Amino acid sequence: MCGEIQLGHLSARKPLQKTTATVKTKRKLPHFTCDSAPTSSQSRWQLLQHVPLAVISHRPIHPYKVVAMAERTPASTSHSRNKHTNRLAAEHSPYLLQHAHNPVDWFAWGEEAFAEARKRDVPIFLSSQNLFLLSDSLCHVMEVESFEDEGVAKLLNDWFVSIKVDREERPDVDKVYMTYVQALYGGGGWPLSVFLSPDLKPLMGGTYFPPEDKYGRPGFKTILRKVKDAWDKKRDMLAQSGAFAIEQLSEALSASASSNKLPDELPQNALRLCAEQLSKSYDSRFGGFGSAPKFPRPVEIQMMLYHSKKLEDTGKSGEASEGQKMVLFTLQCMAKGGIHDHVGGGFHRYSVDERWHVPHFEKMLYDQGQLANVYLDAFSLTKDVFYSYICRDILDYLRRDMIGPGGEIFSAEDADSAETEGATRKKEGAFYVWTSKEVEDILGEHAILFKEHYYLKPTGNCDLSRMSDPHNEFKGKNVLIELNDSSASASKLGMPLEKYLNILGECRRKLFDVRSKRPRPHLDDKVIVSWNGLVISSFARASKILKSEAESAIFNFPVVGSDRNEFCEKWPASVLHGDSFCSKSVEANERKEYTEVAESAASFIRRHLYDEQTHRLQHSFRNGPSKAPGFLDDYAFLISGLLDLYEFGSGTKWLVWAIELQNTQDELFLDREGGGYFNTTGEDPSVLLRVKEDHDGAEPSGNSVSVINLVRLASIVAGSKSDYYRQNAEHSLAVFETRLKDMAMAVPLMCCAADMLSVPSRKHVVLVGHKSSVDFENMLAAAHASYDLNKTVIHIDPADTEEMDFWEEHNSNNASMARNNFSADKVVALVCQNFSCSPPVTDPISLENLLLEKPSSTA
């Protein structure tokens, strides 16, 4: 989110505020807030003494108050675009390319810029954000009013070396300087604006600066003049302070464990504490945890479902039910709200109001992957097809709109688009919102039913909350939201429910057809490894979990089911971003459908973003691999996706690659002495901080996912390698002991990871048989039918020599079990736990029943 104005400064007044990474330090980094005067003689605020203290605030500014969301000028329409071209024209990042024709003489992050700053002996101005943060008002305003302004550009070009960073392409760089701003103020935001010395030490930082002095706040031009003056007159003080800041942050953010493992009681206590803390923030009226703006934070839902299952397994069904109700109600409210794209599928980024109604309309890949998984989990627990429908809705949106010709999965779709072809202005949500008359003209006789169901009104429907549309940007427009129960509405009309739902589905299809002719929001076709890993997981899991749906289940548009012919007939190539999906031969079953997407995405990464000699990943791809190396999240999230690919039915080659990647991850990121994983390799001297990230936010932290990966790998392999994985997991968690004790709600997935590691004996399901058979598919689906994250599924075909060789090398017990239980005409399943295995079963129902037994009875 954009929206804070901050100036950095170091003095001896207050201690370092914790950032989103674990902080453990012997000394405190001094902190100065703009609400009080500094006492240190070396205060950088004193260096900028002519900037009034009272006008600098770290109170959030509501984006709507800066510029109307409804009218935004695309960067490409700016007059300055016709007169300038800078170095960014040679970059691949869509965000950097948007600024290739600014009058600002931008550099990309790299040695060329650093050398220029050293040569000219001037400070660096660093601006970091990403493509679709331009849809947030404050980001957009600074881009247009400052960076396209000739006067601002002259000051930047004369006095600074200006660097643009795409924070999705270089999250490591953004993390360093956002951490600096967060440490000073306890919060940050984008656009991130930081001034650096030529050796890259931070001098001061903030977020949004208006172009001119206004409302008692200094404008960007004023800030530039003051920084220039301070650099000329008191450079040594600034440089010393910047070096001190990095020194202290480096010490604070590279915490080491005081022991090799967590105290025995902490995992269960942390899980309970996290659930209690989240429950206190639960919105019982509209679902979700916390207040508006509401973000769909899947890690919180994952934790609550996991905790509920643990309570149920230990006989505390009443408590388990309460937690599960919170999660299911939240998922229902999100699916019925405007944050869900009812016409085209998938979810928008967040809701500006408490009712999940009016969203910020961008769609991010990391949200889709995680949300598909939590709706899958909800279906596994309840067998209610409401949740499987939403999962399919998300996955079918991705298949239709977000998959490239090589199987790669793109990053995001913008919130803004033109209302009509050739329009010079873009508006937020223009692609997604409807007038009442439009709907009437399109739907004809069914318009009244549809408008009643989705609360559509001639005056617009963004009136459910005072936060939904405070400045009337959506006056006369409607964002679809379901306020009425379908069964009750059908009954009121004297209509069978199935017919009512069919009408709604056909209406959505008609609106989709019309919407497809509108100018589309911009597609960010960058391929990010970590985000692809999240989606690989959801497609792989869906391929088996959705087999538990009742055969009578009927899904309406925008879910298209598993028939690719039907899918491709409905959506011509002009509607699809890539046609590779439709050009391939039709597979008859759902497993091929979803598994193919997951395998294609993984194969693309291996072909284009993986070095077979060094076993290293690159971070992203657009018209070729990015310059940035793979980061911790790229390895951890991809490994997780590959483990799911294997466990949900794909070959051992993905397991081999997962183990290979884990070895590389340990080599590059593991702190072998202090425990835990750094987010970067430490090989790039321009990245001044190595952080051990623990915060599970919009995306899970790399350390949380890594611990779960290690637990899973330890249960797959045997011997010293298994012990090695468990020890690394234990040591990693020990780094974050204080966080788990005191701030469990900030690390919900890590709480799950700690509990998974503490489980005395993980359940193993071993399937033995020919994998090409229908029986194998059905048995594998049965193995995954029940929700249980403390379960490992192994499948082995003894007739496959390559597969047997893998198990002989990595876990000879599994190889022996496969040989001893092989039957030429059956698939045999064994459930093992606590060093004991059940009698073999050969039918799916028996296997499902066996897995539903309480943990103690299996042994």
N, C-alpha and C positions, 0 to 999 in steps of 0.2 A: 504493500500500500504506500502510496505517496502521501505526504501530508505533514511533515514536521520540518521546522526550521531550526537548525542547530549549528552552533559554532563550537569547535573543539578547543579544549584548553586544558593544560595540566598545571595544577598547583598543589599545595600541601593541605588542602582543606578537608577533603572527604575521601573515603576508601573506594576502591574499584567496585563498581556494581557488576554483578554477575551477568555474563552474556549467556547465549544459548548453549555454550559449551561448558563442561565442568571446569570449575576454577579451584585451584588449590595452590596456594602460594605462601611463602614465609613473609614476604613484604607486600604491602598494599600499593596499588597504583593510585596516586592522588587523583581526585575528581573535583571538577568545578562545575557548578550549575550557574546558569545565567540569572538566577533569581537573587543571587547575593554576590557581593563584591569579593574578589580574590584577596588573599592575604600574602601570597608568595610574591617576592620581588621579581621572580622570573615568569610571572603570569603572562601568557600570550594574550590574554585579554587586555592587559596593560599595554602590550605592544600595539594593539588596535584600539587604543583608548578613545579615539574620536568616534567610534561606533557606539551609540547609546546602549547601555546595559538593558534598559527597560524594553527595548524593542526586540530583543532576541528571546524567543520563547521555545520551549520544547513541549508546548501544549499542542495536541493535534489540531490541524486545520481541516475542516470538512471539505472534501474535494469539490462538492457541488457549489461551494461558495466562491470558488476561484474562477470557474468557467462553466458555462452550461454544458451538461453532458450531451445534450441533444445536437449541438452544433460544433463540429470540430473540423478544422481544415486539414486535409491530408497533407503530409509533408511534401508530397510530390507536386502540390499545386502552388507552393510558395514561389514568389517572384525570384527570390535569390537562387532558386534551383537552376535557372537558365544561365547563370553567370559564373558559377564556381564548380570546380571539381577538385577534390582532395584525395589523399592517399587511400581513404576507405573504399574507393572505387575498385581497388584490387582485392578486397576481402570477399569471403564467402558468406559471412553472417548476414541474414536479412536485416537485422537491426543496424549493423554498421553500414550496410549499403544504403539504408534510408538517410544516412547523414553524409553520403559521399559528395553531395552538392551543397552542403552548408558553406557559408563564408568563413566559418572557423576552419583553421588549417589543422584538421584532426590527424592524429597518428593512431594506429592500432597499438595495443600493448606489445612492447618488444624493444629490442636493443636499439633500433633506429631512433625511437623516441628518447630513450634514456641518454644516448650519445648526444643527441641534439640539445638536451637540457644541460648536460655537462659542458658542452662546447660553448653554449650561450651563457652559461652560469645563471640560469633562471629557474624558478620553481615550475613544477608540473601541476596542471589542473586535470584531475581525473573525474570523469563522469561515467557512472556505471548504472545500467538498467538493462531491460530486455525489450524485445520488439513489442510485446503486447502490453507492457506497462505504459506504453504511450496511450492506451485507452483510459488509464486512470488520469483524472483531470490535472493534478499537479504536475505529473510527469509530462503530460502533453503541453501544458502552459510553458514550462521551462524550455522544452524543446523548441517551440515555435517563437516565443517572445524573447528568448535569450540567444539561442544558438543559430537562429536564422536572422538575427538582428545585426546589421552591418556595424553599428557602434560597439556592441558587445564583442563581436568578432575581432574588431581592430584591437581592443584592449587585450583580449586573449592572445592574439597573434603576436602583438608587440612585446608583451610582458611575461608570457608563459609558453610552455610546450603543452598542448592540449591532447589528452588521450581519451579515446572512447573505448569502453569495455562492454561487451555483451555478457551479462552475468550468467547466462545459461551456457555460453561457450567457455567462459573462464570463471567458474564459480570459486576457484581458489583465490584469484585476485580480489574478487568482490568480497570474499569472506574476510580477508585480512583487514580491509579498510572499513567494512561494515562492523566488524568486531571492535575496531578502534572507536567508532562512533557510539556503539552500544555500551562499551565500557565506560565512556564518559557520561552517558545520559540514561543508561538502562533501557534504551530503545533506539530504533532506527527506522529506516524506510527508504524508498526509492522515489525519485532519482537520488542516487548517492553522489554527493559532490564533495571531493576531498582535495586539498592542496598538499603537495608532496615536495620534499627536497629532491635534487637531482639523484641522490642515492636512495630515493623511494621511501624515506621516512615520512610519516604523516606530520603535517604542520598544523592543520585544522581541518575540520570536517563538518558536514551538515547534509541536509537533504534538499529541499526546495528553496530556492532564492528567487523572489520576484525580480523583474528586470530593473525596476526603479524603486526608490524609497517610497513606501506607501503604508498607510495605516500604522505609522510609528515603527515600521520595520525597515531595516536597511536593504536596499536593492542590490542586485548582483553586481552592478557597476561599482557601487560604493564598496562592496566587499573586495572586488578586484583591486581597487585603488589602495585600500588599507593593507591588503596582503603584500602588494608591491612595495609600499612604503616600509612595512615591517621587514621585508626581505632585504631591502637596501640598507636600512639603518640598524637593525638589531638581529641580523641573521644568525649569529652564534647562539643567541638564546633560543631562537626557534629551532635550530638544528639540534641543540642539546636536548631540548624538550621532546622532539620527535624521536630521537634515539632512545631516550629514557622510556618513552611510551612503548616502543617495540620491545625493548628489553624486558619490561615488566609484563607485558602481555604474553610474550614468549614463555616466561616463567610460569605465568598463571594458567596458560592454556595447554601446557604439556604435562598435566598432572600424572603422577606415578602412583601405583598401588602401594599401600603400606604392608600388604600381605598377598599371598598367592591366590586367595579365594575369599568369597564373602562369608560372613558369619552364618552358621547353619540356619538360623531362624529368619534371616533378612528376606530371602526371596518371597516367602509366604506373607510376611508382614508388609513388604512393599506392594505386593499385588493387592492385598486388602486395603491398604492405605490409598492407593491410586483409585480403586473402585469407590471408596468412601468420599474422596475428594471430588471425583467426577459426579457422583450422585448428588452432592450438595449443590452443584452448578446446573443440575438437570432442569430443563424447562418442561414442566408437566403439561402445559397448555399446547405448545407447538413443537415439542420435541427438540432434541439437541442439547448440547452441554455448553452453557454460557449464553451470553446475550448477543444482540445484533451489533455489527454485522456477523452473520453466521456462516462459518466455513464447515464444509463436510470433512471433518478430520477423521479419516478412516481408522487411524491407529487407536483412537479412543474407543471406537466401536469394537475393534478387534480385541482390545483388552477386556472390555465389559463382557463380551461373549465368552472369552476364555475363562474369565473369573467365574461366570455363571456355571459353566460346565464343571469347573473344579468343585464348586459348592454342591452341585447336584451329585457328583461322584462320591462326595463325602457325606451324603445323606441330608444336606441342608437345602432341601428342595424349595422351601418358602423363600429364603434369601436369594436362591438362584432365580426363581421366578420373577422377583422384583427387578433384579438387574436386567434380565432378559426382556422384560416388558419395556423398560426404558429404551433399550436398543431398538426393538422392533417398532415401537411407536415413532422413534426418530427416523428410522428408515422409511416408514410409511409416509410421514410428513414431508420428507425430502422428495420422495417419488411423486407425491401429489402436488408439490409446490412448483413454482415457476423456475426454480433452480434446475429442475429437470426439463429437458427439451421434449415435450410430449409429441411433437410432430416429427422430429428427426432423430430422436434418441440421444443418449448421453447426458452429461451434467455440465452446467456452467460452473464458473469458479467459486462464487459465493453469493449469498443473499444479503442485500443491504438492510433488510428488515428482519424482524423476529419470526415471521411466518413462512420463511423460505419462499417468498413470493417473487419480489423483483430482484433479479440477479445482476451481478456484473457478468456480462454475457460471454466472456471468452471461455473457451473449452481447452483444458490442459490435459495432456496425455496421462500425467501421473495421477490425476484424479480418476480418470476412467479406469485405469488398471486396478487401483486400490478399491474403488467403489464396486466394481464388478466382483471382486473377491469377497467383500463383506456381505453383499447380497447373496452370493453363493453360500456363505457360511450360514446366513439366516435361513436359506432354503434347506440346507442340510439339517438344521435343528428342528425346523417346523414342518417341512415338506409342503409348505404353502406355496403354490405356483405364483402367487403375487411377487415373491422375491425372485424366483427364477425368471419370471417375465422381465423384470427390471434388469437383471444381469444380461439376458439376451438382448434387450433394448440397447444396452451400452456396447456390447460386443458387435452387434449388427451395425451400429453407427460407425464403429471403428473400421469394420470391414468395408463399408460403403464409401467412407469419406477420408480415411486417414492412412490407407495402405498404399505404398508406392509400387512401382513396376517390378522392383526386385524383392518385394516382401517386407521391405523396411516400413516402420511405422512412424509417422510424422508427429511433431511435437505439440502443435496447438492450432486453434483457430481464433482469430481476433474477435473482439467484441463489436467493433465498429464496421460499418459498411455504408455504401451509398444507398439512398432510398430508390433511386432510379438509375438506369444506365446513363453514363455521361455526367451525372451530378458531380459538382465540384466539392461538395461537403459530405463528410461522413457523419453518421449518427450512431450512437451506441444502441444496440439492439434492433436496428432497422431491419435486419434480416429476419428477426424472430417475432416481432410484435404485429398485432392485427387491429384494424378498426372493425367496429361492429358491422358496418356496411360491407366491407370486404368479405367477411365470413358469410353474410347473408347472400351475397351475389354468387359465391362459390358453392355453397352447400344447399341452397334452395330449400326444399321442403324439410330438411333435417337441421336447418340453421337454428331453430328455436330450441330443439333438444340439445344441440351442441353448446349453444350459448349459455343455457341454463346449467349444463354440467360443468363448464369451465369458467363460469362467472364473468361472461363477456357483456359489456355494457356500451351504449352509444357514447357516453361521456368518458369512457376508459375505466379500467378496473384497478388502477394502482392506488387505491384508496383504503386498503385494508389496514394500513398502519401509517402513522405520521412519518415514519422513516422511509416508506416505500418510494415516494416521489415528492420530496419537500419543496421542490422548485418547479413542479409541473412540466418537467421535460417530456413526460409521457402522457400529456393531456390528450384525451381522445383515443389513446392506444390501449391495447389489452395484452397482458402477459398471461398465458393460460395457467390456471390453477384449479385443481379439483377440490371443491368444498363440500360436495354432496356424495353420499354413499351410492354406488351404482345400483346395488340391490334395491334400496329404497326408492331411487329414481325410477327404475324399471317398474317396480310395483305400482308406483303412483300413476304411471302411464298405462298400466294394465298390459305390460309387455313382458315376455320372457326375458330373463337376464341375458341369455346368450344373444338374442336378437338386439338388445340394447347395446351390448358391447360390440357387436358386429357393425352397428350403425356408427358408433364412435370411431371404430377403426377405419371404416370407409371414409368418414369425414376427415380424419387425420391424413389419409392417403391423398385426398383431393387437395387439402391445404399444402401438403408436401409438394405435390406437382406444381402448384402455383408458386410456392416459395422457391423452388429450384430454378425458376426463371428470374428471380431477383438477383442483383449483384451480390456475390458471395462475400463474406468476410475473408480477409487475407489469411491464407494458409501458411503457417510456419513449417516449411518442409525440411527443417533440420532434423536429423536423426540422432537422438541422445541415447547412449547405451543404457544408462541406469533406468530411464523411463521405459525403454523397450523391455528391459528385464521385468519390470512390474507387470507389463501387459502380457508378456510371454507366460508368466505365471497364471494370470487369470484365464487366458485361452486354454492352457493345458488343463487346469483344474475343471473348467466348465465342460471339457470333453467327456468327463466321466461323471461328475456330480449331477449334471443335468439329465443323465440317464435314469435318475430316480423319479423323474416327473411321471405322473399318471399318463397312461396311453391316451386317455380321453382329453388330455389338456389341449385347449385351443388357444392360440395366440393371435392377436390382432395387430395390425400395423401400428408402429413401425417395426415390430419384430417380424422377421421374414422366415424364421425357422431354419431348417438345415438343407433345404432344397436349393442347390446352387443355380439350377436352370431357372427356377421361379425368381430367384434373386436377380439374376442377370437380365432376364426378360423385363423385369420391372424397372431396372435402373440402367438406362443406356450409357454408353461410354462418356457422353457429354456431362452426365451427372456425377460419374465416378472420377476420383482423382487418378486412379490407376486401374488398368484393365487386366492386369495379370491374373487376378482372382477369377475373372469370368472366362479367360482364355484357356484355362486349364480343364482337363477332363473332369466330368462330373463324378463325384464319389457318392455312393448310395447312402452313406450313414454319417451321423453327426460327429463321430470320433474323427473321421478324416477331415471334416469341415473345420473344426476348431483347432485340432492338433496341427493341421497344415499351416494355419496362420502362425501359430507359435513356432513351429520348426522353420518356417520361411524367414521369420524375423531373426531367429538365432543364426540361421545360415548366412543371412546378409551381414550380420555383425562379424561373423567369423571370416567371411570373404573380404570385407572392406575395412574393418576396424581392429583386426587382430593380426599380430605378427607371429607367424608360426615358428620363427627362429628364436625370438626373444620371449615369446609367450606373453607379450604385453598388449594391452588395449589402447586405442585412442578414444578420446571422450565423445566425439560427435562427427557427423558426416553431413556435408552439403556440397555437392559438386566436387567431392573428394573428402578425404579425412581432414579433420581440423588439426591445427598445430598443437592443440592442448593434449597432453597425455591423459590416459584414463585416471580417474580419481577413485577414492575408496568406494563411493556409492556405485560407480560403474561396475566394479568387480563384485561387490556384495550383492547388488540387486540382480545382476546377470546370473551369478551363481545360484541364487535363490530360484530364479526362473528355470534354470537348467535342471536343478534338482526336482522341481515340479514336473518338468517335461518328462524326466525319467520315471518318477513315481507314478505318473498318470498315464503311462503306457508307451512312451517312446524308447528308443534303443539305448544301450549302455554307452554309445559314443558321446551322448550328452553328459553322462555321469563322468566319463573320462575327462571331458573338457572342464567340467566343474571342479574336479580335483586338481587339474592342471592350473586353473585360474586361482584356486585357493592357495596353491603353492606360491604363485607369483604375488598374490596379495600379501601373503605373509612376508615375502622377501622385500616388498616395496614399502609396506605401510605399518607392519607390526613393530611395536616397541617391545623388543624381547626382554629388556630389563625392567621397564616400568609398567608393562602391560597395556593393552588396548591398541587401537589402530589410529594412526594419524590420517587426516583427510587427504594429504598430498604425499608425494614421494620424498620431498626435500631436496630434489635434484636441481630444481630451478632456482638460481640465486635471486631472481627478481621477486619471488614469493617469500615474504619475510617471516611469515608465521606458519607453523605446523600445529593444527588444532586437532584435539581428540573430541569430535562432536558426539553429543549424546542426546540432544533434543529431538524428540519425535514430534514433528509438526505436520505441515502439509505433506511432507514426505518423511518416511521413517529415517532415523539416523543410520549411517553406515555401520556404526558399532553395534546397534541393536540387531540389525539384520545379520551382521557377521556372526554374532554369538549364536543365533538360531541356526545359521548355516553350519557352524561348527558342531552343534548338538546333532544335527541331522547327519552330517558326514561321519561323526563318531559312531553313529548307530548303523551305518552302512558298511564301513570297513572294520577290520578287526586288528588286534594286536597293538603294537607300539604306535602305529599311525592313529588308531582310535584314541589311545591315551593322549597322544600329542594334541589332537583336536580338542579334547575335553580340557586339558590343562590350559590351552590358550584361551578357551572360552571362560574358564574360571578366573584366570589372571586378568582378562579384559574386563569382566564385570567388577572385579575388585577395585579397579580404577574409579568406578562410579559409585562407590559405596555410600558416600555422603549424599549424593543426588538421590539414590534410591531410598535412603532413610528420610530425607527432609523434604524433597520435592518430587515425589513419585508421580504426581499428575503430569509433570513435564516430560516424563520418560515412559509412557504407557507400554510401548512395545518392548522396551528393555525390561520392564517388570515381568512381562510374559516370558522373555528370554531367560531371565534369572530363574523363574519357576520351572521352565522346561528343563533347564540344566540340573535342577535339584530333584527331579523325578527319579526315584531309585532305579526303576527299570522301565525303559521305554517299550511299548508294545510293537511287536514285529509281525507283519503279515507277509507270508512267503507264498507266492503263487508259482506252480510248476506246471508247464505244459506248452503246447504249440501255440505261438502267439498269433498265428494267422487265423485261428478258429474263432467262431462266434462265441463259443463257450468261454474262451479267454477274455473277450471283451466284457461279457456279462459278469464274470467273476471279478474282473478288475473294477468294474463299476460298483459291485457289491462291497469290495474292499474299501471304497471311498464313499459309501453311501451315508455313513454316520459321521458327525462332526467330532473330530478328535485330533488336536494338533500334536499330541504326544504319541504319534503312531508313525511307523515307517513301513512303506509297502515295497517289497522286493518281488520282482517277477523274473523268472528264469526259464529259458527254453534249453533243456539239456542237449537238444539236437544242434544247437548253434555253437560251433566250436569257439568262435571269437568271444562270445558271451561267457562261456564256461572258463576260458582262459582268464578273462577279467576277474571272475570270482575266485578262481584258484589263487590269483595273485593278491587280491585285496581282502578276501574273506572266505577261506576254504570251508568253513562250516556251512555257508550257504551253498557252495558247490556240492558238498556231500549231501545236503538235504535235498537238492534238486535231483541228484542221481538216485537216491534211495526212494524218492516218492514219485518218480516219473511214471506216467501211464500214457500209452500211445493214443488212447481215445477219450481221455478225460483231462480236465484241468484240476489239479489238486491244490488245496489251500491249507496252510497251517498257521495258527496264531500262537506266537511265542512271547512269553514274558516271565521274568524272574527265573531264568534258566530252565524253563519248562515249556513244552509245546502241547497244544491241544491235539486230540486225534484228528487226522486229516478229514476234510470235508470236500465234497465235489459239486455242490450246487449253491447258487447264489443266496438263496433264502437262508440256508444253514449258516453260511458265512456271515451274513448280516446279523443273524441272531447271536452268533458267537461274539461278534464285535460289540454288541449292545450290552453284554454282560458287564457287571461292575468289575473294576480292576482286580479286586482281591480274589474273585472266583475264577478268573482265567488261569491263574497259576495252579 
